[in-house]
């Protein structure tokens, strides 16, 4: 029997893999945890909100400075399948990092279908470049910047890690100290056949341009690729395939599932300073 993509026979089979909301209990709203954590961060931490990094209204970022000057920096890129959320729902990721002396930058970007994934990638790269060039004005150390993100933000973070920073931005070839990728989409081809396609509008050219798995290169940046242990087999494949391609280029990387986490819970460790994820970032940025 012919299949639609890999071993999946039809859209329903792919949707079951790539719609993490479908398996939630009735009435569950995982965004509430994000929003509550974000409100806690904005009510308790120093902040500089809505800093423009580009020419359009959506190109802004929120900075949560560490208490000490010349602090290491983590740039976080949110998920939402490129079509949902803003930086404001994810201020909470600073809760686990600010106590460790890390400045957090949360990126906002325009959403599909008003812009393409190509344009969103451009905006996120511009946000990272802005951070590398300007974070010293907010107490950050531009030589100690890491990037990371969740779901679509994992995809966008990977695209940032794979940027030709020297050619396109006049920066060092590998200016980032670490990458932390949560449940990323590194092979976007199957999403063409999913419930997401009417909004994200992927074509074959975009698959080639925007699948990080097709662009892995040698890099000095260590990464940790993770996903929720309760997620679908496709999310596990996405992370495992990218990790294997990363190592095949002679790069340094770690791979592990986050125990007892679904797709939405996988970033909850960023809310807690003693979590393995926050401690890993601290080590990469301070040693």
SERO-4910 file (N, C-alpha, C, O; in steps of 0.05 Angstrom, whole numbers):
BEGIN
 pado doro    nc1    nc2    nc3   cac1   cac2   cac3    cc1    cc2    cc3    oc1    oc2    oc3
  Unk    A     17    -24      0      0      0      0     18     25      0     36     27     16
  Unk    A     12     44    -17     28     69    -17     24     85      8      3     83     21
  Unk    A     44    100     15     43    116     40     45    145     33     55    153     11
  Unk    A     35    162     51     36    191     47     64    202     53     75    218     38
  Unk    A     75    193     75    102    201     83    114    180    101    101    172    121
  Unk    A    138    170     94    150    149    109    130    126    113    119    117     93
  Unk    A    126    117    137    108     95    142     79    103    146     61     86    151
  Unk    A     73    129    144     46    139    150     29    140    125     36    152    105
  Unk    A      6    127    127    -11    123    103    -28    147     95    -34    150     72
  Unk    A    -35    164    115    -54    185    109    -50    209    128    -33    208    146
  Unk    A    -64    230    123    -61    254    139    -68    248    168    -55    259    186
  Unk    A    -89    232    173    -97    227    201    -74    214    216    -70    221    240
  Unk    A    -58    197    204    -36    184    217    -14    205    223     -2    204    245
  Unk    A     -9    223    205     11    244    210      1    264    231     16    273    248
  Unk    A    -25    271    229    -35    290    249    -33    278    277    -28    293    297
  Unk    A    -37    252    280    -34    239    306     -5    242    317     -1    243    341
  Unk    A     14    244    299     42    247    307     49    276    314     65    281    332
  Unk    A     37    294    299     46    322    300     26    341    313     30    366    313
  Unk    A      4    331    324    -15    348    338    -14    341    368    -31    325    377
  Unk    A      4    352    384      7    344    412    -17    352    429    -21    341    450
  Unk    A    -33    371    419    -57    379    435    -78    357    434    -95    355    452
  Unk    A    -78    340    413    -99    320    409   -100    299    431   -121    287    436
  Unk    A    -77    295    445    -76    274    465    -80    285    493    -79    270    513
  Unk    A    -85    311    496    -89    323    522   -117    316    533   -136    312    517
  Unk    A   -120    315    559   -147    311    570   -165    333    563   -157    356    558
  Unk    A   -191    327    562   -211    348    555   -209    372    574   -207    369    599
  Unk    A   -208    395    562   -207    420    578   -179    428    586   -175    450    598
  Unk    A   -159    412    581   -131    419    588   -121    442    571   -127    443    547
  Unk    A   -107    460    584    -96    483    569    -67    488    579    -63    503    598
  Unk    A    -48    475    566    -20    478    576     -9    506    574     10    513    588
  Unk    A    -22    523    558    -12    551    556    -16    566    583     -2    585    588
  Unk    A    -34    557    599    -39    570    625    -14    569    642     -7    589    656
  Unk    A      1    547    642     25    545    658     46    564    647     60    577    663
  Unk    A     48    567    621     67    586    609     59    614    618     77    630    626
  Unk    A     34    621    616     25    648    622     29    654    652     38    676    658
  Unk    A     23    636    669     27    640    698     56    644    704     63    662    720
  Unk    A     74    628    692    102    631    697    112    658    685    130    671    697
  Unk    A    102    665    662    110    691    650    102    714    668    118    733    671
  Unk    A     78    713    678     69    735    696     86    736    721     92    758    731
  Unk    A     93    713    732    111    712    755    138    725    749    149    740    765
  Unk    A    149    719    726    175    730    718    173    761    715    190    775    725
  Unk    A    152    770    702    150    799    697    143    814    722    148    839    724
  Unk    A    132    801    742    126    814    768    149    813    788    149    827    808
  Unk    A    170    797    782    191    793    802    219    799    792    237    802    808
  Unk    A    223    799    766    250    803    755    253    830    741    234    841    731
  Unk    A    277    840    741    283    864    725    279    857    695    284    835    687
  Unk    A    271    876    680    264    871    652    265    896    635    261    918    645
  Unk    A    271    892    610    270    913    590    254    900    567    264    882    553
  Unk    A    229    909    563    211    896    545    209    910    518    214    934    516
  Unk    A    202    895    497    196    905    471    218    922    459    214    943    447
  Unk    A    243    911    461    266    924    449    266    917    419    267    893    412
  Unk    A    265    937    401    265    930    373    292    920    363    313    931    370
  Unk    A    292    899    347    316    889    334    315    890    304    335    884    290
  Unk    A    292    897    293    289    898    264    268    919    257    257    933    274
  Unk    A    262    922    231    245    944    221    215    940    224    200    960    222
  Unk    A    206    915    229    177    911    230    167    911    259    183    906    278
  Unk    A    141    915    263    130    918    289    133    893    306    134    895    331
  Unk    A    135    869    294    137    844    309    165    838    317    169    820    334
  Unk    A    185    851    306    213    845    311    222    859    337    235    880    336
  Unk    A    215    847    360    222    857    386    232    834    403    228    811    397
  Unk    A    246    841    424    254    821    444    252    832    472    253    857    476
  Unk    A    249    814    491    247    821    519    272    811    534    280    788    531
  Unk    A    284    829    549    309    823    562    305    822    593    293    840    604
  Unk    A    314    801    605    313    798    634    342    796    644    354    775    645
  Unk    A    353    819    652    382    820    658    388    806    684    373    805    703
  Unk    A    412    793    685    422    782    709    430    805    728    433    828    720
  Unk    A    434    798    753    441    819    773    469    829    770    475    852    776
  Unk    A    487    812    761    515    819    758    522    828    730    510    818    711
  Unk    A    540    847    726    548    856    699    564    834    685    574    815    696
  Unk    A    565    838    658    580    820    641    571    791    644    587    772    645
  Unk    A    545    788    645    532    762    650    530    745    624    528    757    602
  Unk    A    532    719    626    525    702    602    496    705    595    480    715    610
  Unk    A    489    697    570    464    704    558    451    679    546    465    663    532
  Unk    A    425    675    550    410    654    536    388    668    519    372    682    530
  Unk    A    388    663    493    368    673    475    347    650    471    354    629    461
  Unk    A    322    656    478    301    635    476    282    643    454    273    666    452
  Unk    A    276    623    437    257    626    414    233    608    419    235    584    421
  Unk    A    209    620    421    185    605    429    175    588    405    181    593    382
  Unk    A    158    569    413    144    552    393    116    562    388    109    585    393
  Unk    A    100    543    377     73    550    368     69    544    339     51    555    326
  Unk    A     85    526    328     84    518    300     85    542    281     71    543    261
  Unk    A    101    562    288    105    585    272     80    602    268     81    622    253
  Unk    A     58    595    282     33    609    277     19    618    302     -3    628    300
  Unk    A     31    615    325     18    622    350     38    632    371     62    626    369
  Unk    A     28    646    391     42    656    414     60    680    407     64    687    384
  Unk    A     69    693    428     87    716    426    109    712    448    108    692    463
  Unk    A    127    730    449    148    729    470    135    730    498    147    719    517
  Unk    A    113    744    501    102    749    527     93    724    542     93    724    567
  Unk    A     85    703    528     77    679    541    100    663    552     97    643    566
  Unk    A    125    671    546    148    655    552    169    670    569    192    662    571
  Unk    A    161    692    582    179    706    601    188    687    623    209    691    634
  Unk    A    172    666    629    178    648    651    204    633    647    215    623    667
  Unk    A    215    631    623    240    616    620    263    631    635    284    618    640
  Unk    A    259    656    641    280    671    656    280    663    685    300    668    699
  Unk    A    259    650    695    258    644    724    280    624    732    290    626    755
  Unk    A    287    605    715    307    586    722    335    596    717    354    585    728
  Unk    A    338    616    701    365    625    693    375    650    707    398    652    713
  Unk    A    357    668    714    365    693    727    378    687    754    398    700    760
  Unk    A    369    668    770    383    662    795    411    650    791    427    650    810
  Unk    A    416    639    767    442    628    761    461    649    749    483    642    741
  Unk    A    452    674    748    469    695    738    469    697    707    488    707    696
  Unk    A    448    687    695    446    687    665    424    707    657    402    706    667
  Unk    A    431    724    638    412    742    626    396    727    605    407    712    589
  Unk    A    369    731    605    352    717    586    340    737    566    331    758    573
  Unk    A    341    730    540    329    745    519    308    728    506    314    706    497
  Unk    A    283    738    505    261    723    494    252    737    468    245    761    468
  Unk    A    253    722    446    250    734    419    220    733    411    207    713    415
  Unk    A    211    755    400    185    756    387    189    757    357    208    768    347
  Unk    A    170    746    342    172    746    313    144    746    301    125    738    314
  Unk    A    142    754    276    117    752    261    109    723    256    126    705    257
  Unk    A     83    719    251     73    692    249     61    685    222     52    703    207
  Unk    A     61    659    215     46    650    192     16    652    198      8    650    221
  Unk    A      0    657    177      6    658    148     14    686    138     18    690    114
  Unk    A     16    706    157     22    733    148     50    735    137     55    752    119
  Unk    A     68    719    147     95    717    136    102    687    132     87    670    143
  Unk    A    123    681    118    131    654    113    151    644    134    161    660    149
  Unk    A    155    618    135    176    608    153    203    618    145    220    623    162
  Unk    A    208    623    119    233    635    111    237    662    125    259    668    135
  Unk    A    216    678    125    218    705    138    221    702    168    236    718    180
  Unk    A    207    683    181    210    680    209    239    672    216    251    682    236
  Unk    A    251    654    200    279    647    204    297    672    202    315    675    218
  Unk    A    292    688    182    308    713    179    305    730    204    325    741    213
  Unk    A    281    733    214    277    750    237    292    739    262    304    754    277
  Unk    A    291    713    266    304    701    289    335    703    286    348    708    306
  Unk    A    345    700    263    374    704    259    381    733    264    402    739    277
  Unk    A    364    751    256    369    780    261    369    785    291    384    802    301
  Unk    A    351    772    306    350    776    335    375    766    348    385    779    367
  Unk    A    385    743    339    410    733    351    433    752    344    450    758    361
  Unk    A    435    761    319    456    779    311    454    805    328    475    816    337
  Unk    A    430    816    331    427    840    348    437    835    376    451    852    387
  Unk    A    431    811    387    440    805    415    470    804    416    482    816    434
  Unk    A    483    791    397    512    790    397    525    817    395    546    822    406
  Unk    A    511    835    381    523    862    377    516    882    398    529    902    402
  Unk    A    494    877    413    483    898    431    479    890    460    473    907    476
  Unk    A    481    865    466    473    856    493    492    868    515    484    869    538
  Unk    A    516    877    508    533    889    528    521    914    539    527    922    562
  Unk    A    503    928    524    490    952    535    469    945    556    458    963    569
  Unk    A    463    919    559    443    910    579    456    892    599    443    876    612
  Unk    A    482    894    602    497    878    622    504    851    614    514    835    630
  Unk    A    501    843    588    508    817    579    535    815    566    546    835    557
  Unk    A    546    791    566    572    786    554    568    775    526    559    752    523
  Unk    A    574    790    505    569    780    478    586    756    470    581    743    449
  Unk    A    607    750    485    623    726    479    613    701    492    623    679    488
  Unk    A    591    704    508    580    680    521    549    681    517    534    686    535
  Unk    A    541    674    493    513    674    485    505    647    475    519    635    458
  Unk    A    484    636    487    473    610    478    445    616    465    433    636    471
  Unk    A    436    597    449    410    599    437    395    573    442    406    552    443
  Unk    A    368    576    444    352    552    447    323    558    443    315    581    443
  Unk    A    307    537    439    279    541    434    263    515    435    275    494    437
  Unk    A    237    518    433    219    496    437    201    492    412    189    512    402
  Unk    A    199    468    402    182    460    380    190    476    355    212    473    345
  Unk    A    172    494    344    181    511    322    205    528    330    222    534    314
  Unk    A    207    535    356    230    550    366    255    533    366    277    543    363
  Unk    A    252    506    368    275    488    365    284    488    337    309    488    332
  Unk    A    266    488    318    273    490    290    288    516    284    309    517    272
  Unk    A    277    539    294    289    565    289    316    567    303    334    580    292
  Unk    A    319    556    326    345    556    340    365    540    324    388    549    321
  Unk    A    357    517    313    375    501    296    384    517    271    407    516    263
  Unk    A    364    531    259    371    547    236    391    569    243    408    577    227
  Unk    A    388    580    267    408    600    276    435    587    280    456    599    272
  Unk    A    436    564    292    462    550    296    476    544    269    500    543    268
  Unk    A    460    540    248    471    532    222    476    556    204    483    553    181
  Unk    A    471    580    214    475    604    198    505    608    191    523    600    206
  Unk    A    510    619    167    537    627    160    541    655    171    538    675    157
  Unk    A    548    656    196    549    682    210    571    700    199    568    724    198
  Unk    A    593    688    190    615    704    179    607    717    152    611    741    148
  Unk    A    595    700    135    588    710    108    564    730    109    565    751     96
  Unk    A    544    723    125    519    738    123    518    761    143    503    780    139
  Unk    A    533    760    165    531    780    186    557    792    194    557    811    211
  Unk    A    579    783    183    605    794    191    613    787    219    629    802    231
  Unk    A    602    766    230    608    757    257    628    733    256    635    725    234
  Unk    A    636    723    279    652    699    280    636    676    267    612    676    267
  Unk    A    651    656    257    637    633    244    618    619    263    595    613    255
  Unk    A    626    615    287    609    602    307    609    619    332    623    613    351
  Unk    A    592    640    333    593    659    355    577    650    380    578    664    400
  Unk    A    563    627    378    546    618    400    560    597    416    574    579    406
  Unk    A    557    599    443    571    581    461    556    554    465    569    535    472
  Unk    A    530    553    460    515    529    464    488    531    451    478    553    445
  Unk    A    475    508    446    448    507    436    432    486    452    442    464    457
  Unk    A    408    494    460    390    476    475    364    474    460    348    493    460
  Unk    A    359    451    448    337    447    430    316    428    442    321    405    447
  Unk    A    292    439    446    270    424    458    249    416    437    237    433    425
  Unk    A    246    390    432    225    380    414    224    395    388    202    404    379
  Unk    A    247    398    375    249    413    351    238    399    326    236    374    326
  Unk    A    232    414    306    224    404    279    248    408    261    253    431    252
  Unk    A    263    387    256    288    389    241    284    379    212    301    384    195
  Unk    A    262    365    207    254    355    181    226    364    177    208    352    189
  Unk    A    221    386    162    195    397    161    178    385    139    154    392    136
  Unk    A    189    366    124    174    354    101    147    342    109    128    347     95
  Unk    A    145    327    131    119    315    137     97    335    143     73    329    140
  Unk    A    104    359    151     84    379    158     68    389    134     46    400    137
  Unk    A     79    384    110     64    391     85     37    376     84     18    386     72
  Unk    A     37    352     95     14    335     93     -4    335    118    -21    318    121
  Unk    A      1    354    136    -13    354    161    -34    376    162    -37    392    144
  Unk    A    -48    377    185    -69    397    189    -57    425    189    -72    445    187
  Unk    A    -31    428    192    -18    454    193    -15    467    166    -12    492    165
  Unk    A    -15    452    145     -7    462    119    -23    486    109    -11    504     98
  Unk    A    -49    489    113    -63    513    104    -53    539    116    -55    560    104
  Unk    A    -40    537    139    -30    561    152      0    565    147      8    588    142
  Unk    A     16    544    148     45    547    146     54    546    117     76    555    111
  Unk    A     38    534     99     43    536     70     71    528     62     86    544     50
  Unk    A     78    503     67    105    493     60    104    482     32     85    467     24
  Unk    A    124    488     16    128    475    -10    155    461    -11    170    462      9
  Unk    A    161    448    -33    186    433    -35    210    450    -31    230    442    -18
  Unk    A    210    474    -43    233    492    -39    237    499    -10    260    500     -1
  Unk    A    215    504      4    218    511     32    228    487     48    244    490     67
  Unk    A    220    463     41    230    439     55    261    438     52    275    432     72
  Unk    A    271    444     28    300    443     24    314    466     39    335    462     50
  Unk    A    302    489     39    315    512     52    313    512     82    331    520     96
  Unk    A    290    501     92    284    505    120    284    479    137    274    479    160
  Unk    A    295    458    127    298    434    143    327    433    154    345    428    139
  Unk    A    330    439    179    358    439    190    373    413    185    398    413    182
  Unk    A    359    391    184    372    365    179    388    365    153    407    349    150
  Unk    A    380    381    134    393    382    108    416    402    107    430    404     86
  Unk    A    421    416    129    441    437    128    462    435    151    476    454    157
  Unk    A    464    412    163    483    409    185    512    412    174    519    400    154
  Unk    A    528    427    189    555    432    181    573    430    205    564    429    228
  Unk    A    599    428    201    618    428    224    614    453    241    612    475    230
  Unk    A    614    450    267    610    473    285    624    467    311    626    445    320
  Unk    A    634    489    323    647    486    349    627    489    372    635    487    395
  Unk    A    601    493    366    581    498    387    570    472    397    559    456    380
  Unk    A    572    465    422    559    441    433    529    445    436    520    467    443
  Unk    A    513    424    431    484    427    434    474    403    450    486    382    452
  Unk    A    451    408    462    435    386    475    408    386    461    394    405    461
  Unk    A    402    363    449    377    359    436    359    341    453    367    319    460
  Unk    A    336    351    460    318    336    478    289    338    469    282    355    453
  Unk    A    273    319    478    244    319    473    231    306    497    245    294    514
  Unk    A    205    307    498    191    295    520    188    265    517    181    256    496
  Unk    A    193    251    539    191    222    537    163    212    531    159    190    521
  Unk    A    143    229    535    115    221    529    106    231    502     82    229    495
  Unk    A    124    241    486    117    251    459    116    228    439    123    205    445
  Unk    A    106    235    415    103    215    394    129    205    383    151    217    388
  Unk    A    128    183    368    152    172    357    165    191    336    189    190    332
  Unk    A    149    207    323    160    226    303    176    248    317    197    256    306
  Unk    A    167    258    340    183    278    354    210    265    363    230    278    363
  Unk    A    209    240    372    233    227    379    252    224    355    276    228    357
  Unk    A    240    216    332    256    213    307    269    240    299    292    241    292
  Unk    A    253    261    301    263    287    293    289    294    309    309    302    297
  Unk    A    288    291    335    311    298    352    334    279    347    357    287    345
  Unk    A    328    253    346    349    233    343    363    236    316    388    234    315
  Unk    A    348    241    295    361    245    268    378    269    267    400    269    256
  Unk    A    369    291    280    386    315    279    411    311    296    433    319    288
  Unk    A    409    298    319    432    292    335    452    275    320    476    281    321
  Unk    A    443    255    307    461    237    292    475    253    269    499    249    265
  Unk    A    460    270    256    473    286    234    493    306    246    513    311    234
  Unk    A    487    317    269    505    335    283    531    321    289    553    332    284
  Unk    A    529    298    301    554    283    308    569    274    284    594    273    284
  Unk    A    555    268    262    568    259    238    586    280    226    605    273    211
  Unk    A    582    305    233    599    327    223    622    332    242    637    351    239
  Unk    A    626    314    262    648    318    281    641    337    303    659    346    318
  Unk    A    616    344    307    608    364    327    602    351    354    600    326    355
  Unk    A    601    367    374    595    357    401    565    360    407    553    382    402
  Unk    A    553    339    417    524    341    423    515    320    443    528    298    445
  Unk    A    494    325    457    481    307    475    453    302    467    440    320    455
  Unk    A    442    279    472    415    271    464    402    257    487    413    237    498
  Unk    A    379    265    495    363    250    516    335    260    516    329    283    510
  Unk    A    317    242    523    289    249    527    286    261    556    299    251    574
  Unk    A    269    280    559    263    291    585    242    274    598    220    271    587
  Unk    A    248    261    621    230    242    633    203    254    640    201    277    648
  Unk    A    182    238    637    155    245    646    144    271    634    127    284    647
  Unk    A    153    279    611    145    304    599    131    299    573    140    283    556
  Unk    A    109    314    569     96    314    542    108    338    527    127    351    535
  Unk    A     96    343    504    106    364    486    107    392    500    124    408    495
  Unk    A     87    397    516     84    423    529    100    425    555    110    447    562
  Unk    A    103    403    568    118    403    594    148    403    591    163    408    610
  Unk    A    157    397    567    186    392    563    203    417    569    226    414    576
  Unk    A    191    441    568    207    465    575    202    474    604    214    494    612
  Unk    A    186    460    618    182    468    646    208    468    662    210    485    681
  Unk    A    228    452    656    253    454    671    266    481    670    282    488    688
  Unk    A    260    497    650    272    524    649    261    542    670    272    564    675
  Unk    A    239    534    683    228    551    704    242    546    731    236    560    751
  Unk    A    261    527    732    272    519    758    303    519    756    314    505    739
  Unk    A    316    534    774    346    537    771    361    510    774    382    507    762
  Unk    A    351    492    791    366    468    796    359    445    776    368    423    780
  Unk    A    344    451    755    338    431    735    363    424    719    382    440    717
  Unk    A    363    400    708    386    392    691    391    410    668    414    415    660
  Unk    A    370    421    657    372    438    633    385    465    640    403    475    626
  Unk    A    376    477    662    388    503    670    417    499    679    434    516    673
  Unk    A    422    477    693    449    472    702    468    466    678    491    474    678
  Unk    A    457    453    658    474    448    633    481    475    620    504    479    612
  Unk    A    461    492    617    466    518    605    487    534    621    505    546    610
  Unk    A    484    533    648    503    547    665    531    537    661    550    553    659
  Unk    A    535    511    659    561    499    654    573    508    627    596    516    626
  Unk    A    556    507    607    566    514    580    574    543    578    592    550    563
  Unk    A    560    560    594    565    589    591    585    600    611    594    623    609
  Unk    A    593    583    630    611    594    651    637    578    654    654    586    670
  Unk    A    640    556    639    665    541    642    679    539    615    700    527    613
***
